[in-house]
Amino acid sequence: MEFAGQQVVHETQYFAGPFGAPAWRAALAESMPGRTVRET
C-alpha cells in the first residue's frame, strides 16, 4: 500500500488460485457452497 498522509493512494492485492486441502487435513476441511476445487 502507498499512503499520502493518512490516505491510501495505491493498493495492490495478489490472489492465488483455489486449491484443495492437503491429505493430512482433508477431514477437517469444509467445502464452500457453490464452489468446486480441482485437485492438482
mmCIF file of the N, C-alpha and C atoms, coordinates in Angstrom:
data_MODEL
# 
_entry.id   MODEL 
# 
loop_
_atom_site.group_PDB 
_atom_site.id 
_atom_site.type_symbol 
_atom_site.label_atom_id 
_atom_site.label_alt_id 
_atom_site.label_comp_id 
_atom_site.label_asym_id 
_atom_site.label_entity_id 
_atom_site.label_seq_id 
_atom_site.pdbx_PDB_ins_code 
_atom_site.Cartn_x 
_atom_site.Cartn_y 
_atom_site.Cartn_z 
_atom_site.occupancy 
_atom_site.B_iso_or_equiv 
_atom_site.pdbx_formal_charge 
_atom_site.auth_seq_id 
_atom_site.auth_comp_id 
_atom_site.auth_asym_id 
_atom_site.auth_atom_id 
_atom_site.pdbx_PDB_model_num 
ATOM 1   N N  . MET A 1 1  ? 0.837   -1.174  0.000  1.00 0.00 ? 1  MET A N  1 
ATOM 2   C CA . MET A 1 1  ? 0.000   0.000   0.000  1.00 0.00 ? 1  MET A CA 1 
ATOM 3   C C  . MET A 1 1  ? 0.883   1.239   0.000  1.00 0.00 ? 1  MET A C  1 
ATOM 4   N N  . GLU A 1 2  ? 0.393   2.232   -0.693 1.00 0.00 ? 2  GLU A N  1 
ATOM 5   C CA . GLU A 1 2  ? 1.082   3.526   -0.675 1.00 0.00 ? 2  GLU A CA 1 
ATOM 6   C C  . GLU A 1 2  ? 0.157   4.541   -0.011 1.00 0.00 ? 2  GLU A C  1 
ATOM 7   N N  . PHE A 1 3  ? 0.736   5.354   0.826  1.00 0.00 ? 3  PHE A N  1 
ATOM 8   C CA . PHE A 1 3  ? -0.027  6.352   1.555  1.00 0.00 ? 3  PHE A CA 1 
ATOM 9   C C  . PHE A 1 3  ? 0.453   7.751   1.215  1.00 0.00 ? 3  PHE A C  1 
ATOM 10  N N  . ALA A 1 4  ? -0.459  8.703   1.259  1.00 0.00 ? 4  ALA A N  1 
ATOM 11  C CA . ALA A 1 4  ? -0.146  10.127  1.181  1.00 0.00 ? 4  ALA A CA 1 
ATOM 12  C C  . ALA A 1 4  ? -0.778  10.734  2.426  1.00 0.00 ? 4  ALA A C  1 
ATOM 13  N N  . GLY A 1 5  ? 0.031   11.012  3.417  1.00 0.00 ? 5  GLY A N  1 
ATOM 14  C CA . GLY A 1 5  ? -0.510  11.424  4.710  1.00 0.00 ? 5  GLY A CA 1 
ATOM 15  C C  . GLY A 1 5  ? -1.199  10.223  5.338  1.00 0.00 ? 5  GLY A C  1 
ATOM 16  N N  . GLN A 1 6  ? -2.473  10.379  5.647  1.00 0.00 ? 6  GLN A N  1 
ATOM 17  C CA . GLN A 1 6  ? -3.234  9.270   6.225  1.00 0.00 ? 6  GLN A CA 1 
ATOM 18  C C  . GLN A 1 6  ? -4.175  8.636   5.209  1.00 0.00 ? 6  GLN A C  1 
ATOM 19  N N  . GLN A 1 7  ? -4.035  8.974   3.939  1.00 0.00 ? 7  GLN A N  1 
ATOM 20  C CA . GLN A 1 7  ? -4.893  8.437   2.880  1.00 0.00 ? 7  GLN A CA 1 
ATOM 21  C C  . GLN A 1 7  ? -4.164  7.364   2.089  1.00 0.00 ? 7  GLN A C  1 
ATOM 22  N N  . VAL A 1 8  ? -4.873  6.310   1.725  1.00 0.00 ? 8  VAL A N  1 
ATOM 23  C CA . VAL A 1 8  ? -4.316  5.279   0.843  1.00 0.00 ? 8  VAL A CA 1 
ATOM 24  C C  . VAL A 1 8  ? -4.444  5.805   -0.587 1.00 0.00 ? 8  VAL A C  1 
ATOM 25  N N  . VAL A 1 9  ? -3.332  5.834   -1.324 1.00 0.00 ? 9  VAL A N  1 
ATOM 26  C CA . VAL A 1 9  ? -3.371  6.322   -2.699 1.00 0.00 ? 9  VAL A CA 1 
ATOM 27  C C  . VAL A 1 9  ? -3.183  5.201   -3.723 1.00 0.00 ? 9  VAL A C  1 
ATOM 28  N N  . HIS A 1 10 ? -2.673  4.053   -3.281 1.00 0.00 ? 10 HIS A N  1 
ATOM 29  C CA . HIS A 1 10 ? -2.488  2.919   -4.191 1.00 0.00 ? 10 HIS A CA 1 
ATOM 30  C C  . HIS A 1 10 ? -2.416  1.637   -3.377 1.00 0.00 ? 10 HIS A C  1 
ATOM 31  N N  . GLU A 1 11 ? -3.084  0.597   -3.891 1.00 0.00 ? 11 GLU A N  1 
ATOM 32  C CA . GLU A 1 11 ? -3.056  -0.696  -3.219 1.00 0.00 ? 11 GLU A CA 1 
ATOM 33  C C  . GLU A 1 11 ? -3.002  -1.781  -4.283 1.00 0.00 ? 11 GLU A C  1 
ATOM 34  N N  . THR A 1 12 ? -2.157  -2.769  -4.079 1.00 0.00 ? 12 THR A N  1 
ATOM 35  C CA . THR A 1 12 ? -2.067  -3.917  -4.970 1.00 0.00 ? 12 THR A CA 1 
ATOM 36  C C  . THR A 1 12 ? -2.358  -5.169  -4.150 1.00 0.00 ? 12 THR A C  1 
ATOM 37  N N  . GLN A 1 13 ? -3.259  -6.011  -4.651 1.00 0.00 ? 13 GLN A N  1 
ATOM 38  C CA . GLN A 1 13 ? -3.576  -7.259  -3.976 1.00 0.00 ? 13 GLN A CA 1 
ATOM 39  C C  . GLN A 1 13 ? -3.313  -8.401  -4.938 1.00 0.00 ? 13 GLN A C  1 
ATOM 40  N N  . TYR A 1 14 ? -2.761  -9.478  -4.426 1.00 0.00 ? 14 TYR A N  1 
ATOM 41  C CA . TYR A 1 14 ? -2.477  -10.676 -5.208 1.00 0.00 ? 14 TYR A CA 1 
ATOM 42  C C  . TYR A 1 14 ? -3.273  -11.833 -4.622 1.00 0.00 ? 14 TYR A C  1 
ATOM 43  N N  . PHE A 1 15 ? -3.898  -12.629 -5.495 1.00 0.00 ? 15 PHE A N  1 
ATOM 44  C CA . PHE A 1 15 ? -4.695  -13.768 -5.052 1.00 0.00 ? 15 PHE A CA 1 
ATOM 45  C C  . PHE A 1 15 ? -4.262  -15.008 -5.810 1.00 0.00 ? 15 PHE A C  1 
ATOM 46  N N  . ALA A 1 16 ? -4.059  -16.083 -5.097 1.00 0.00 ? 16 ALA A N  1 
ATOM 47  C CA . ALA A 1 16 ? -3.710  -17.368 -5.718 1.00 0.00 ? 16 ALA A CA 1 
ATOM 48  C C  . ALA A 1 16 ? -4.988  -18.071 -6.159 1.00 0.00 ? 16 ALA A C  1 
ATOM 49  N N  . GLY A 1 17 ? -4.846  -19.014 -7.054 1.00 0.00 ? 17 GLY A N  1 
ATOM 50  C CA . GLY A 1 17 ? -5.981  -19.819 -7.465 1.00 0.00 ? 17 GLY A CA 1 
ATOM 51  C C  . GLY A 1 17 ? -6.404  -20.750 -6.331 1.00 0.00 ? 17 GLY A C  1 
ATOM 52  N N  . PRO A 1 18 ? -7.646  -21.238 -6.372 1.00 0.00 ? 18 PRO A N  1 
ATOM 53  C CA . PRO A 1 18 ? -8.101  -22.149 -5.314 1.00 0.00 ? 18 PRO A CA 1 
ATOM 54  C C  . PRO A 1 18 ? -7.350  -23.469 -5.364 1.00 0.00 ? 18 PRO A C  1 
ATOM 55  N N  . PHE A 1 19 ? -7.214  -24.092 -4.225 1.00 0.00 ? 19 PHE A N  1 
ATOM 56  C CA . PHE A 1 19 ? -6.524  -25.377 -4.147 1.00 0.00 ? 19 PHE A CA 1 
ATOM 57  C C  . PHE A 1 19 ? -7.175  -26.218 -3.059 1.00 0.00 ? 19 PHE A C  1 
ATOM 58  N N  . GLY A 1 20 ? -7.092  -27.512 -3.216 1.00 0.00 ? 20 GLY A N  1 
ATOM 59  C CA . GLY A 1 20 ? -7.680  -28.435 -2.256 1.00 0.00 ? 20 GLY A CA 1 
ATOM 60  C C  . GLY A 1 20 ? -6.832  -28.549 -0.996 1.00 0.00 ? 20 GLY A C  1 
ATOM 61  N N  . ALA A 1 21 ? -7.450  -29.077 0.058  1.00 0.00 ? 21 ALA A N  1 
ATOM 62  C CA . ALA A 1 21 ? -6.730  -29.275 1.321  1.00 0.00 ? 21 ALA A CA 1 
ATOM 63  C C  . ALA A 1 21 ? -5.756  -30.431 1.177  1.00 0.00 ? 21 ALA A C  1 
ATOM 64  N N  . PRO A 1 22 ? -4.571  -30.352 1.817  1.00 0.00 ? 22 PRO A N  1 
ATOM 65  C CA . PRO A 1 22 ? -3.648  -31.480 1.790  1.00 0.00 ? 22 PRO A CA 1 
ATOM 66  C C  . PRO A 1 22 ? -4.279  -32.687 2.480  1.00 0.00 ? 22 PRO A C  1 
ATOM 67  N N  . ALA A 1 23 ? -3.815  -33.862 2.145  1.00 0.00 ? 23 ALA A N  1 
ATOM 68  C CA . ALA A 1 23 ? -4.395  -35.103 2.671  1.00 0.00 ? 23 ALA A CA 1 
ATOM 69  C C  . ALA A 1 23 ? -4.433  -35.123 4.202  1.00 0.00 ? 23 ALA A C  1 
ATOM 70  N N  . TRP A 1 24 ? -3.410  -34.566 4.860  1.00 0.00 ? 24 TRP A N  1 
ATOM 71  C CA . TRP A 1 24 ? -3.347  -34.639 6.322  1.00 0.00 ? 24 TRP A CA 1 
ATOM 72  C C  . TRP A 1 24 ? -4.446  -33.831 7.009  1.00 0.00 ? 24 TRP A C  1 
ATOM 73  N N  . ARG A 1 25 ? -5.046  -32.860 6.315  1.00 0.00 ? 25 ARG A N  1 
ATOM 74  C CA . ARG A 1 25 ? -6.138  -32.103 6.942  1.00 0.00 ? 25 ARG A CA 1 
ATOM 75  C C  . ARG A 1 25 ? -7.428  -32.106 6.134  1.00 0.00 ? 25 ARG A C  1 
ATOM 76  N N  . ALA A 1 26 ? -7.524  -32.977 5.149  1.00 0.00 ? 26 ALA A N  1 
ATOM 77  C CA . ALA A 1 26 ? -8.724  -33.035 4.314  1.00 0.00 ? 26 ALA A CA 1 
ATOM 78  C C  . ALA A 1 26 ? -9.973  -33.322 5.146  1.00 0.00 ? 26 ALA A C  1 
ATOM 79  N N  . ALA A 1 27 ? -9.847  -34.122 6.199  1.00 0.00 ? 27 ALA A N  1 
ATOM 80  C CA . ALA A 1 27 ? -11.006 -34.446 7.032  1.00 0.00 ? 27 ALA A CA 1 
ATOM 81  C C  . ALA A 1 27 ? -11.517 -33.219 7.799  1.00 0.00 ? 27 ALA A C  1 
ATOM 82  N N  . LEU A 1 28 ? -10.678 -32.207 7.979  1.00 0.00 ? 28 LEU A N  1 
ATOM 83  C CA . LEU A 1 28 ? -11.068 -31.003 8.713  1.00 0.00 ? 28 LEU A CA 1 
ATOM 84  C C  . LEU A 1 28 ? -11.630 -29.914 7.800  1.00 0.00 ? 28 LEU A C  1 
ATOM 85  N N  . ALA A 1 29 ? -11.414 -30.059 6.507  1.00 0.00 ? 29 ALA A N  1 
ATOM 86  C CA . ALA A 1 29 ? -11.829 -29.023 5.561  1.00 0.00 ? 29 ALA A CA 1 
ATOM 87  C C  . ALA A 1 29 ? -13.325 -29.102 5.286  1.00 0.00 ? 29 ALA A C  1 
ATOM 88  N N  . GLU A 1 30 ? -13.952 -27.938 5.148  1.00 0.00 ? 30 GLU A N  1 
ATOM 89  C CA . GLU A 1 30 ? -15.365 -27.865 4.774  1.00 0.00 ? 30 GLU A CA 1 
ATOM 90  C C  . GLU A 1 30 ? -15.458 -27.168 3.427  1.00 0.00 ? 30 GLU A C  1 
ATOM 91  N N  . SER A 1 31 ? -16.274 -27.709 2.528  1.00 0.00 ? 31 SER A N  1 
ATOM 92  C CA . SER A 1 31 ? -16.415 -27.044 1.237  1.00 0.00 ? 31 SER A CA 1 
ATOM 93  C C  . SER A 1 31 ? -17.361 -25.859 1.346  1.00 0.00 ? 31 SER A C  1 
ATOM 94  N N  . MET A 1 32 ? -17.097 -24.870 0.527  1.00 0.00 ? 32 MET A N  1 
ATOM 95  C CA . MET A 1 32 ? -17.957 -23.697 0.476  1.00 0.00 ? 32 MET A CA 1 
ATOM 96  C C  . MET A 1 32 ? -19.080 -23.973 -0.520 1.00 0.00 ? 32 MET A C  1 
ATOM 97  N N  . PRO A 1 33 ? -20.317 -23.666 -0.160 1.00 0.00 ? 33 PRO A N  1 
ATOM 98  C CA . PRO A 1 33 ? -21.424 -23.905 -1.083 1.00 0.00 ? 33 PRO A CA 1 
ATOM 99  C C  . PRO A 1 33 ? -21.218 -23.161 -2.405 1.00 0.00 ? 33 PRO A C  1 
ATOM 100 N N  . GLY A 1 34 ? -21.483 -23.845 -3.502 1.00 0.00 ? 34 GLY A N  1 
ATOM 101 C CA . GLY A 1 34 ? -21.372 -23.224 -4.820 1.00 0.00 ? 34 GLY A CA 1 
ATOM 102 C C  . GLY A 1 34 ? -19.968 -23.155 -5.375 1.00 0.00 ? 34 GLY A C  1 
ATOM 103 N N  . ARG A 1 35 ? -18.982 -23.751 -4.688 1.00 0.00 ? 35 ARG A N  1 
ATOM 104 C CA . ARG A 1 35 ? -17.593 -23.705 -5.151 1.00 0.00 ? 35 ARG A CA 1 
ATOM 105 C C  . ARG A 1 35 ? -17.037 -25.095 -5.340 1.00 0.00 ? 35 ARG A C  1 
ATOM 106 N N  . THR A 1 36 ? -16.323 -25.290 -6.428 1.00 0.00 ? 36 THR A N  1 
ATOM 107 C CA . THR A 1 36 ? -15.630 -26.558 -6.636 1.00 0.00 ? 36 THR A CA 1 
ATOM 108 C C  . THR A 1 36 ? -14.151 -26.271 -6.796 1.00 0.00 ? 36 THR A C  1 
ATOM 109 N N  . VAL A 1 37 ? -13.332 -27.156 -6.265 1.00 0.00 ? 37 VAL A N  1 
ATOM 110 C CA . VAL A 1 37 ? -11.885 -27.008 -6.326 1.00 0.00 ? 37 VAL A CA 1 
ATOM 111 C C  . VAL A 1 37 ? -11.320 -28.243 -7.007 1.00 0.00 ? 37 VAL A C  1 
ATOM 112 N N  . ARG A 1 38 ? -10.508 -28.015 -8.032 1.00 0.00 ? 38 ARG A N  1 
ATOM 113 C CA . ARG A 1 38 ? -9.856  -29.139 -8.719 1.00 0.00 ? 38 ARG A CA 1 
ATOM 114 C C  . ARG A 1 38 ? -8.636  -29.560 -7.929 1.00 0.00 ? 38 ARG A C  1 
ATOM 115 N N  . GLU A 1 39 ? -8.473  -30.845 -7.724 1.00 0.00 ? 39 GLU A N  1 
ATOM 116 C CA . GLU A 1 39 ? -7.270  -31.370 -7.067 1.00 0.00 ? 39 GLU A CA 1 
ATOM 117 C C  . GLU A 1 39 ? -6.125  -31.318 -8.069 1.00 0.00 ? 39 GLU A C  1 
ATOM 118 N N  . THR A 1 40 ? -4.948  -30.924 -7.615 1.00 0.00 ? 40 THR A N  1 
ATOM 119 C CA . THR A 1 40 ? -3.773  -30.877 -8.502 1.00 0.00 ? 40 THR A CA 1 
ATOM 120 C C  . THR A 1 40 ? -2.793  -31.942 -8.144 1.00 0.00 ? 40 THR A C  1 
# 
